[in-house]
């Protein structure tokens, strides 16, 4: 059975939902092994075994003094050691840069924005701002694939493994930008935007008041997103931006409130399973891609929706 290498970066005390999805996808293709960066706790090691990981590769030196260069060197070194059929990484900004650098080191092809990977390593992905879905295969070297969150339902293996730990030397990763300061981001209690099953996003139509957006997101147990117009106006931090120049999300449910639905916004959320749009302009482009549309004032519609959801939850 071919091995599939999954890059796991700093999960903390428990593996993240997106990391569990990558391990599940790897197991659907072959036997998962992990290139693991960070503290390997007993709980995390057990979870890796529960998801079928037979070998955990760890770097011989600290990778966290610089940006992505040492991580790419480590993933490439782990791939040389494991000789996998494919390498899977998260479809984050950092994940895609690590994939690109790893591709150069391994002389291999890279596919980003995957929403599915079959057993023969045919990749399904969306292109042209989400307007088309295509299938692609890497024609050179070891396929290196970044996978969007929510592409697969995470599930442990039928039989747990007992992972072995191996150390690999990333070698000299060359000149790199150094990290001089870190500041911890305040915890919101909501899921990460790129991993959330539900995203509620607001735009110019909020007028700067994101409280209805946040309230509905909390009622649904989802994350809060925003359009570029909202982040540029300073109404919400830029890390919440969904779109061509922001985060790409693929949740089960995406609620667009007060967002016109221009092509830049569509590029970041068009692969959502269900799209609900709320806008007071009946001619807004967002209704062209929405599964359900409500023409109305979000300040009236969203609080009613949140109240009804909480009532039904009891």
Secondary structure as UniProt FT lines:
FT   STRAND          3..9
FT   TURN            12..13
FT   HELIX           17..29
FT   STRAND          31..37
FT   HELIX           42..50
FT   TURN            51..52
FT   STRAND          55..59
FT   TURN            64..65
FT   HELIX           68..82
FT   STRAND          86..90
FT   HELIX           93..106
FT   STRAND          110..117
FT   TURN            119..120
FT   STRAND          123..127
FT   TURN            128..131
FT   STRAND          132..136
FT   STRAND          143..147
FT   TURN            149..150
FT   STRAND          164..168
FT   TURN            193..195
FT   STRAND          198..202
FT   HELIX           204..206
FT   TURN            207..208
FT   HELIX           211..220
FT   STRAND          223..226
FT   HELIX           228..232
FT   TURN            233..234
FT   HELIX           238..240
FT   STRAND          241..242
FT   TURN            244..245
FT   STRAND          253..257
FT   HELIX           263..269
FT   TURN            270..271
FT   STRAND          274..279
FT   TURN            282..283
FT   HELIX           285..288
FT   STRAND          292..295
FT   HELIX           298..313
//
